[in-house]
Amino acid sequence: MLDGCSASKGSVITVIAIEEHWTTPELTAALDGLPEEQRDDSLALNGLGDARVRLEDIGDARIAAMGEQGIDVQVISLAPPATGPLRPADAVALSRRANDIAAEAVRRHPSRLRAMATLPMADPGAVVGELERAAGLGLVGAMVYGRTGATALDDPRYDDLFAAAAALRLPIFIHPQIPPRAVREAAYSGFDEMTELGLATFGWGWHLEAAVAALRLIVRGTFDRHPDLQIVLGHWGELLPFWSDRTNSLARIAGLQRSVSDTIRSNIHLTCSGMLSPALLHHALEVTTIDRLLFSTDYPFQHPTAADLSQFLGEFASDEDRQKFTAGNARQLFDIQL
């Protein structure tokens, strides 16, 4: 909880952060044990600095870190690549295990934590059942990725997932992921190993991957079939909202009922992922409404301080808008009752 901000001294602001990551040693070991051709190289980012220690704690140390930042509630989700690269049977087992652990963490800290489900996307036939089970455990949404192996998220095998998510009123967060190896070789190679990884992930590549995944869902007609489906994109929308002059031309070609920008305004929520840039905030408000913006820090990969957050919140036009961004919109979207 923040006491005041640069634009509203003396006010008390509740803060809900909705893209906050965690993991387990068991999952890390399973991912590390995959054959090289199946391994996700972005897993290395989870081990930089103290990230691994922070990721594996969803108890007292995390709650303490939240207090230092002025965060009241974290909505936790597995760090990339989650269970996506695993064999189907392993993905099912470890997704169930992760959801049970997350639900238990929420039970222990009901005023500080909520959780998104991990889904066994490698086994499309098991996805809806696990989403429904996770909802029964009290999880408030699900985090997925744009591809599982060579299968795109908009593949018809996953359409039942979006139907179920819409019926259950559970938002689906599309998280970035590392591009396929062929794309990395063509677009991001020619540098030292860590520079190539940075270019292909947090520096550029994985934001394009998430934007393409969301755009493919739109062009596939997913939101025409499931008009109540709600999607979340990180990093202020993964570049997608800022290119509507071009993407809108796809609606006519694909035979969609609405333009791409209309779908973004009605079915997609944007979270800042710790990128506290006034320029990005003001541009987002040009392409969507304040009711579609959500706060997050991308814990533990970004480290905004309470002072950083307080200064950024001074950019909002009113206390009402500020409170929607920090907590009100998240309460409504994820049905968070505190």
C-alpha positions as CSV (number, residue, x, y, z in Angstrom):
1,M,0.0,0.0,0.0
2,L,1.4,3.4,-1.0
3,D,0.8,6.4,1.2
4,G,0.2,9.2,-1.3
5,C,1.9,9.9,-4.6
6,S,3.4,12.9,-6.3
7,A,0.0,13.9,-7.6
8,S,-2.2,13.3,-4.6
9,K,-0.5,13.8,-1.2
10,G,-2.1,12.1,1.7
11,S,-4.1,9.6,-0.2
12,V,-3.8,5.8,0.4
13,I,-3.5,3.7,-2.7
14,T,-4.1,0.0,-2.9
15,V,-1.8,-1.8,-5.4
16,I,-2.4,-5.1,-7.1
17,A,0.4,-6.4,-9.3
18,I,-0.8,-9.0,-11.8
19,E,2.4,-10.3,-13.6
20,E,4.5,-11.6,-10.8
21,H,6.5,-14.8,-11.3
22,W,7.5,-17.9,-9.3
23,T,8.8,-21.4,-10.0
24,T,9.7,-24.6,-8.2
25,P,13.0,-26.5,-8.1
26,E,11.2,-29.6,-9.5
27,L,10.1,-27.7,-12.6
28,T,13.5,-26.2,-13.1
29,A,15.1,-29.6,-12.9
30,A,12.6,-31.1,-15.4
31,L,13.2,-28.2,-17.9
32,D,17.0,-28.5,-17.5
33,G,16.8,-32.2,-18.1
34,L,15.2,-31.9,-21.6
35,P,17.3,-32.9,-24.6
36,E,19.1,-29.9,-26.1
37,E,16.8,-29.6,-29.1
38,Q,13.8,-29.3,-26.8
39,R,15.3,-27.0,-24.2
40,D,14.2,-23.4,-23.8
41,D,17.3,-21.2,-23.6
42,S,15.4,-18.4,-21.9
43,L,15.4,-20.5,-18.8
44,A,18.9,-19.1,-18.2
45,L,17.4,-15.8,-17.4
46,N,15.7,-17.3,-14.3
47,G,19.1,-17.9,-12.8
48,L,20.6,-14.5,-13.2
49,G,21.5,-12.7,-9.9
50,D,19.1,-13.6,-7.1
51,A,16.2,-14.3,-9.5
52,R,16.1,-18.0,-8.8
53,V,15.9,-17.5,-5.0
54,R,13.1,-15.0,-5.3
55,L,11.2,-17.1,-7.8
56,E,11.2,-20.1,-5.5
57,D,9.8,-18.2,-2.6
58,I,6.1,-17.6,-2.4
59,G,6.0,-17.1,1.3
60,D,7.5,-14.7,3.8
61,A,10.4,-13.4,1.8
62,R,8.1,-12.5,-1.1
63,I,5.6,-10.8,1.2
64,A,8.4,-8.8,2.7
65,A,9.6,-7.7,-0.8
66,M,6.0,-6.7,-1.6
67,G,5.9,-4.5,1.5
68,E,9.1,-2.8,0.5
69,Q,7.6,-1.9,-2.9
70,G,4.2,-0.9,-1.6
71,I,2.5,-3.9,-3.3
72,D,-0.7,-5.1,-1.5
73,V,-1.4,-8.2,-3.6
74,Q,0.5,-10.2,-6.2
75,V,-1.2,-12.4,-8.7
76,I,1.5,-15.0,-9.2
77,S,2.2,-17.1,-12.3
78,L,4.9,-19.5,-13.3
79,A,8.0,-17.9,-14.8
80,P,8.7,-18.7,-18.4
81,P,8.8,-21.2,-20.0
82,A,6.4,-22.8,-17.5
83,T,5.6,-26.4,-18.5
84,G,5.3,-25.8,-22.2
85,P,8.5,-27.5,-23.4
86,L,7.8,-30.7,-21.4
87,R,6.4,-34.0,-22.7
88,P,2.6,-34.2,-22.4
89,A,2.5,-36.5,-19.4
90,D,5.1,-34.4,-17.6
91,A,3.3,-31.2,-18.5
92,V,0.1,-32.5,-17.0
93,A,1.7,-33.7,-13.8
94,L,3.8,-30.6,-13.2
95,S,1.0,-28.2,-14.1
96,R,-1.3,-29.9,-11.6
97,R,1.5,-29.8,-9.0
98,A,2.2,-26.1,-9.6
99,N,-1.5,-25.2,-9.4
100,D,-1.8,-27.1,-6.1
101,I,1.2,-25.3,-4.7
102,A,-0.1,-21.9,-5.8
103,A,-3.5,-22.5,-4.3
104,E,-1.9,-23.5,-1.0
105,A,0.2,-20.3,-1.1
106,V,-3.0,-18.2,-1.6
107,R,-4.6,-20.1,1.3
108,R,-1.7,-19.2,3.6
109,H,-1.7,-15.6,2.5
110,P,-5.3,-14.8,1.5
111,S,-4.9,-11.0,1.8
112,R,-1.6,-10.8,-0.2
113,L,-1.7,-13.5,-3.0
114,R,-3.8,-14.7,-5.8
115,A,-2.6,-17.0,-8.6
116,M,-3.0,-17.8,-12.3
117,A,-3.2,-21.4,-13.4
118,T,-0.5,-23.3,-15.3
119,L,-2.0,-25.3,-18.1
120,P,-0.5,-28.5,-19.8
121,M,-0.6,-27.0,-23.3
122,A,1.5,-30.0,-24.6
123,D,-1.6,-32.1,-24.1
124,P,-4.5,-30.1,-25.6
125,G,-7.0,-32.7,-24.4
126,A,-6.1,-32.1,-20.8
127,V,-6.1,-28.3,-20.9
128,V,-9.8,-27.5,-20.2
129,G,-10.0,-30.1,-17.4
130,E,-7.0,-28.5,-15.6
131,L,-8.4,-25.0,-16.1
132,E,-11.7,-26.1,-14.5
133,R,-9.9,-27.8,-11.7
134,A,-7.7,-24.8,-11.1
135,A,-10.8,-22.6,-11.0
136,G,-12.2,-24.9,-8.3
137,L,-9.0,-24.3,-6.3
138,G,-9.7,-20.6,-6.5
139,L,-7.1,-19.6,-9.2
140,V,-8.2,-16.5,-11.0
141,G,-7.0,-16.9,-14.5
142,A,-4.4,-18.7,-16.6
143,M,-1.0,-17.8,-18.2
144,V,-0.2,-19.3,-21.6
145,Y,2.3,-18.8,-24.4
146,G,2.0,-18.3,-28.1
147,R,3.3,-21.6,-29.2
148,T,3.7,-25.1,-27.7
149,G,6.3,-26.8,-29.7
150,A,5.3,-26.1,-33.3
151,T,1.6,-25.7,-32.4
152,A,0.3,-22.1,-32.3
153,L,-2.0,-20.9,-29.6
154,D,-4.7,-20.2,-32.2
155,D,-4.7,-23.8,-33.4
156,P,-8.3,-25.2,-33.3
157,R,-7.1,-27.8,-30.8
158,Y,-7.1,-25.0,-28.2
159,D,-10.4,-23.4,-29.1
160,D,-12.1,-25.3,-26.2
161,L,-9.7,-23.5,-23.8
162,F,-11.0,-20.1,-24.9
163,A,-14.6,-21.2,-24.8
164,A,-14.1,-22.5,-21.2
165,A,-12.2,-19.4,-20.1
166,A,-15.0,-17.2,-21.4
167,A,-17.6,-19.3,-19.7
168,L,-15.7,-19.3,-16.4
169,R,-14.9,-15.6,-16.8
170,L,-11.2,-16.3,-16.3
171,P,-8.8,-14.0,-18.2
172,I,-6.0,-15.6,-20.2
173,F,-2.6,-13.9,-20.0
174,I,-0.4,-14.4,-23.1
175,H,3.2,-14.2,-21.9
176,P,6.2,-13.7,-24.3
177,Q,8.4,-16.6,-25.2
178,I,11.7,-17.1,-27.0
179,P,11.3,-17.3,-30.9
180,P,11.8,-20.6,-32.7
181,R,15.4,-21.6,-33.3
182,A,15.1,-20.9,-37.1
183,V,13.9,-17.4,-36.4
184,R,16.6,-16.8,-33.8
185,E,19.2,-18.0,-36.3
186,A,17.9,-15.7,-39.0
187,A,17.2,-12.6,-37.0
188,Y,19.1,-12.6,-33.7
189,S,22.4,-14.4,-34.3
190,G,25.9,-13.1,-35.0
191,F,26.7,-11.9,-31.5
192,D,28.0,-13.4,-28.3
193,E,25.7,-15.9,-26.7
194,M,24.2,-13.6,-24.0
195,T,23.6,-10.7,-26.5
196,E,21.9,-13.1,-28.9
197,L,19.7,-14.4,-26.0
198,G,18.9,-10.8,-24.9
199,L,17.9,-9.8,-28.4
200,A,15.7,-12.8,-28.8
201,T,14.0,-12.4,-25.5
202,F,13.6,-9.3,-23.2
203,G,15.3,-6.9,-25.6
204,W,13.0,-7.5,-28.6
205,G,12.2,-11.0,-29.8
206,W,9.8,-12.3,-27.3
207,H,7.6,-9.2,-27.4
208,L,7.1,-9.8,-31.1
209,E,6.2,-13.4,-30.4
210,A,3.5,-12.4,-27.9
211,A,2.1,-9.7,-30.2
212,V,1.9,-12.2,-33.1
213,A,0.2,-14.8,-30.9
214,A,-2.5,-12.3,-29.9
215,L,-2.9,-11.0,-33.5
216,R,-3.3,-14.5,-34.8
217,L,-6.0,-15.1,-32.2
218,I,-7.8,-12.0,-33.5
219,V,-7.4,-12.9,-37.2
220,R,-8.5,-16.5,-36.5
221,G,-11.9,-15.1,-35.4
222,T,-11.4,-16.3,-31.8
223,F,-13.1,-13.2,-30.3
224,D,-16.0,-13.4,-32.8
225,R,-16.7,-16.9,-31.6
226,H,-16.0,-16.0,-27.9
227,P,-17.0,-12.3,-27.5
228,D,-16.7,-12.6,-23.6
229,L,-13.1,-13.9,-23.7
230,Q,-10.6,-11.5,-22.0
231,I,-6.9,-11.6,-22.8
232,V,-4.1,-9.8,-21.0
233,L,-0.8,-8.7,-22.7
234,G,2.2,-7.5,-20.8
235,H,4.7,-4.7,-21.6
236,W,1.9,-2.2,-22.5
237,G,0.5,-4.7,-25.1
238,E,3.7,-6.1,-26.6
239,L,3.8,-3.4,-29.3
240,L,0.4,-4.6,-30.8
241,P,-1.8,-1.6,-29.7
242,F,0.7,0.9,-31.3
243,W,0.3,-0.5,-34.8
244,S,-3.4,-0.4,-35.3
245,D,-3.3,1.7,-38.4
246,R,-1.8,-1.3,-40.2
247,T,-3.4,-4.2,-38.3
248,N,-6.9,-2.9,-38.8
249,S,-6.5,-3.7,-42.5
250,L,-6.5,-7.4,-41.6
251,A,-10.2,-7.4,-40.4
252,R,-11.6,-7.1,-43.9
253,I,-9.3,-9.7,-45.4
254,A,-9.9,-12.2,-42.6
255,G,-13.7,-11.5,-42.6
256,L,-13.8,-10.4,-39.0
257,Q,-16.9,-8.9,-37.4
258,R,-14.8,-6.0,-35.8
259,S,-11.6,-4.2,-36.5
260,V,-8.5,-5.2,-34.7
261,S,-8.4,-2.0,-32.7
262,D,-12.1,-2.5,-31.6
263,T,-11.1,-6.0,-30.4
264,I,-8.2,-4.6,-28.4
265,R,-10.5,-2.1,-26.7
266,S,-13.1,-4.7,-25.8
267,N,-11.2,-8.0,-25.2
268,I,-7.6,-7.1,-24.4
269,H,-6.1,-5.7,-21.2
270,L,-2.7,-4.1,-21.1
271,T,-0.3,-4.3,-18.1
272,C,2.9,-2.3,-17.8
273,S,5.2,-5.2,-16.5
274,G,7.3,-2.8,-14.5
275,M,7.9,-0.4,-17.4
276,L,7.0,2.8,-15.7
277,S,7.2,5.0,-18.7
278,P,4.9,8.1,-18.9
279,A,5.2,8.1,-22.7
280,L,4.0,4.5,-22.9
281,L,1.1,5.2,-20.5
282,H,-0.1,8.2,-22.5
283,H,0.1,6.4,-25.8
284,A,-1.8,3.4,-24.3
285,L,-4.6,5.8,-23.3
286,E,-4.7,7.0,-26.9
287,V,-5.5,3.5,-28.2
288,T,-7.6,2.1,-25.3
289,T,-9.3,3.2,-22.1
290,I,-8.2,3.5,-18.6
291,D,-10.5,0.6,-17.7
292,R,-8.2,-1.7,-19.7
293,L,-4.9,-0.8,-18.0
294,L,-3.4,-2.9,-15.2
295,F,-0.4,-2.6,-12.9
296,S,2.4,-5.2,-12.6
297,T,6.1,-5.2,-11.8
298,D,7.3,-8.4,-13.6
299,Y,8.7,-9.6,-10.3
300,P,11.5,-10.5,-9.8
301,F,12.9,-9.5,-13.2
302,Q,12.1,-5.8,-12.9
303,H,12.7,-3.9,-9.6
304,P,10.7,-0.7,-9.4
305,T,10.8,0.8,-5.9
306,A,7.9,2.4,-4.0
307,A,9.4,5.8,-4.9
308,D,9.4,4.8,-8.6
309,L,5.8,3.8,-8.5
310,S,4.7,6.8,-6.5
311,Q,6.3,9.1,-9.1
312,F,4.8,7.3,-12.0
313,L,1.3,7.4,-10.5
314,G,1.5,11.2,-10.6
315,E,1.1,10.9,-14.4
316,F,-2.6,9.9,-14.1
317,A,-5.2,12.6,-14.7
318,S,-7.3,11.8,-11.6
319,D,-7.5,9.8,-8.4
320,E,-10.2,7.7,-10.0
321,D,-8.0,6.8,-13.0
322,R,-5.0,6.1,-10.7
323,Q,-7.0,3.8,-8.5
324,K,-8.4,1.9,-11.5
325,F,-4.9,1.3,-12.7
326,T,-3.4,0.2,-9.4
327,A,-6.3,-2.0,-8.1
328,G,-9.8,-1.4,-9.4
329,N,-9.4,-2.9,-12.8
330,A,-7.6,-6.0,-11.5
331,R,-10.3,-6.5,-8.8
332,Q,-12.9,-6.5,-11.5
333,L,-11.0,-8.6,-14.1
334,F,-9.8,-11.3,-11.7
335,D,-12.7,-11.1,-9.3
336,I,-10.4,-10.3,-6.4
337,Q,-12.3,-9.9,-3.1
338,L,-10.2,-8.7,-0.2
